[in-house]
Amino acid sequence: MNNGYLGMVRQWQQFFHARNYSETPISGPDYVKLADAYGVTGIRVKRREDIASAIKQAMETEGTVIVEFIIEPEANVYPMVAPGKAITDMIEE
């Protein structure tokens, strides 16, 4: 999943540092080109409605397939653990 950021670091900056994003945006690599460079199939999914067909294509393709899902820039991952907290204090959304 690709949101154009170092996702978990960006999420911490969102929640614990007032969205003061620093050194987290990323612009690469191009995973479809990377897959091609290694001789495998690469698929990029930009729209939700294309997910099922991309997964079907990947499952029907012989060999290795890299599927890149482009997601919202501020999509978050849960559960997460706040700085200095124990795993038992995780945030579940």
C-alpha positions as CSV (number, residue, x, y, z in Angstrom):
1,M,0.0,0.0,0.0
2,N,1.4,3.3,-1.0
3,N,0.2,6.6,0.4
4,G,3.2,8.6,-0.7
5,Y,4.7,8.8,2.8
6,L,6.6,6.8,5.2
7,G,3.2,5.8,6.5
8,M,3.7,4.9,10.2
9,V,6.1,7.8,10.8
10,R,3.7,10.2,9.1
11,Q,0.9,8.9,11.3
12,W,2.9,9.5,14.4
13,Q,3.6,13.1,13.2
14,Q,-0.1,13.5,12.5
15,F,-1.3,12.4,16.0
16,F,1.6,13.3,18.3
17,H,3.3,16.3,16.5
18,A,0.3,18.4,15.3
19,R,0.8,17.3,11.6
20,N,4.3,18.7,11.6
21,Y,5.4,16.4,8.7
22,S,9.1,16.2,8.4
23,E,11.1,14.0,6.1
24,T,8.2,11.6,5.5
25,P,6.9,12.3,1.9
26,I,8.4,9.8,-0.6
27,S,8.2,9.9,-4.4
28,G,9.4,6.4,-5.3
29,P,10.2,3.9,-6.4
30,D,7.9,3.2,-9.3
31,Y,6.9,-0.4,-8.2
32,V,5.6,-1.3,-11.7
33,K,8.9,-0.4,-13.3
34,L,10.8,-2.1,-10.5
35,A,8.8,-5.3,-11.1
36,D,9.6,-5.0,-14.8
37,A,13.3,-4.5,-14.1
38,Y,13.3,-7.8,-12.2
39,G,11.3,-9.6,-14.8
40,V,8.1,-10.0,-12.8
41,T,4.6,-8.6,-13.3
42,G,3.7,-5.2,-11.7
43,I,0.2,-3.9,-11.3
44,R,-0.8,-0.5,-9.9
45,V,-4.3,0.0,-8.5
46,K,-5.5,3.6,-8.1
47,R,-9.2,3.2,-7.8
48,R,-11.2,1.1,-5.3
49,E,-13.3,-0.4,-8.0
50,D,-10.2,-1.8,-9.7
51,I,-9.1,-3.9,-6.6
52,A,-11.0,-7.1,-7.4
53,S,-9.8,-7.2,-11.0
54,A,-6.2,-6.5,-10.0
55,I,-6.2,-9.3,-7.4
56,K,-7.8,-11.7,-10.0
57,Q,-5.2,-10.8,-12.5
58,A,-2.4,-11.3,-9.9
59,M,-3.8,-14.7,-8.9
60,E,-4.1,-15.8,-12.6
61,T,-0.6,-14.7,-13.5
62,E,2.2,-17.3,-13.3
63,G,5.2,-16.3,-11.2
64,T,5.7,-13.3,-8.9
65,V,3.4,-10.3,-9.0
66,I,3.9,-7.0,-7.2
67,V,0.6,-5.2,-6.7
68,E,0.8,-1.5,-5.6
69,F,-2.3,-0.1,-4.1
70,I,-2.4,3.7,-4.1
71,I,-4.2,4.9,-1.0
72,E,-5.2,8.2,0.5
73,P,-2.2,10.2,1.8
74,E,-3.6,10.4,5.3
75,A,-4.8,6.8,5.5
76,N,-3.9,5.5,8.9
77,V,-3.1,2.0,10.2
78,Y,-4.5,0.6,13.4
79,P,-3.8,-0.6,16.0
80,M,-0.9,1.7,16.8
81,V,1.1,2.4,20.0
82,A,1.7,5.9,21.1
83,P,5.2,7.0,22.0
84,G,6.2,5.9,25.5
85,K,3.1,3.7,25.9
86,A,2.9,-0.1,26.4
87,I,1.5,-2.4,23.8
88,T,-1.5,-2.9,26.2
89,D,-2.3,0.8,25.7
90,M,-2.6,0.6,21.9
91,I,-4.9,2.9,20.0
92,E,-7.5,0.9,18.1
93,E,-9.0,3.9,16.2
